[in-house]
Amino acid sequence: MGLLLLLLASCHRPPTSYPEEAITLGWRLAPGMELTYRLASRYAQGGQTVVREETWTYLVRSVDDLGSFSLEGRIVGLEARIEEQGTAMDSERVEAAIEAERERLTGDPVAFTLSMDGRIATLDAPSWADGLPHRLLGLRLPTDPVREGDRWPDPAAGRPFVDLVPAGLAVDVNGVHRLEALSWAGHQRRSRFRGPWHLDALFSTEAIVRPDDARVPALVLSGSATWNLDLGRLESRTLEVEERGGTSPGEAGAFSLRLEAVPLP
């Protein structure tokens, strides 16, 4: 009985040790798998805030010899609201637009490829907003094993936001990720986290999109991400995008984005 109680108790406590060797990061997917992610976005400018939440399910169609996965995404949920000075606008005024957006997005599926190291290619979206949820999956991963504190460049970290810069301007895009820590994570049950435990890698991101015209504000990005090492996939990602500098008239805008994996039922 004593041994049984000890084993049960150990299921409620996370392990206390972490791998001493460097870890290898990469997507581990297989044809037929389905992944579901929810993206919550918040854009504020001039006293008006647009809040949007969309949920997408991705089917892994195939994988090639180089480890590049072909994914097909379909929207399964969409909610939105507009706030003026912190007060939500009358839902009847925006519900028709939301319903039209739902119908538009439930048409053809979104297809793109995702490499093992997080590069997205062949994504053809009608607009910048349409492509954003999928491009956030494109968190560049290092090709070599890394340890806590290691950094690696990601010139494409700010690429999804280049379209926010006025057309015709050249931009310099730079970014870097850092492995901040490893952490044991469990499943939440009755407001407590319990086993079975898995190991997460926690990243931070810094990036900038700088136009070559000093009158135009730069876009400064900061964020974090959680990577499930056991499953080989992204658990969550947050990004804060702010306009800084510049002399052009108009109020600065700011984005807040959170991408989160949704467990399948």
Sequence and secondary structure as in RCSB ss.txt:
>XXXX:A:sequence
MGLLLLLLASCHRPPTSYPEEAITLGWRLAPGMELTYRLASRYAQGGQTVVREETWTYLVRSVDDLGSFSLEGRI
VGLEARIEEQGTAMDSERVEAAIEAERERLTGDPVAFTLSMDGRIATLDAPSWADGLPHRLLGLRLPTDPVREGD
RWPDPAAGRPFVDLVPAGLAVDVNGVHRLEALSWAGHQRRSRFRGPWHLDALFSTEAIVRPDDARVPALVLSGSA
TWNLDLGRLESRTLEVEERGGTSPGEAGAFSLRLEAVPLP
>XXXX:A:secstr
 HHHHHHHHHHHS  S   SS B       TT EEEEEEEEEEEETTEEEEEEEEEEEEEEEE TTS EEEEEEE
EEEEEEEEETTEE  HHHHHHHHHHHHHHHTSS EEEEE TTS EES   SSHHHHHHHHTT     SS B TT 
EEE TTTTGGGGGGS TT  EEEEEEEEEEEEEEEEEEETTEEEEEEEEEEEEEEEEEEEESSTTS EEEEEEEE
EEETTTTEEEEEEEEEEEE    SS   EEEEEEEE    
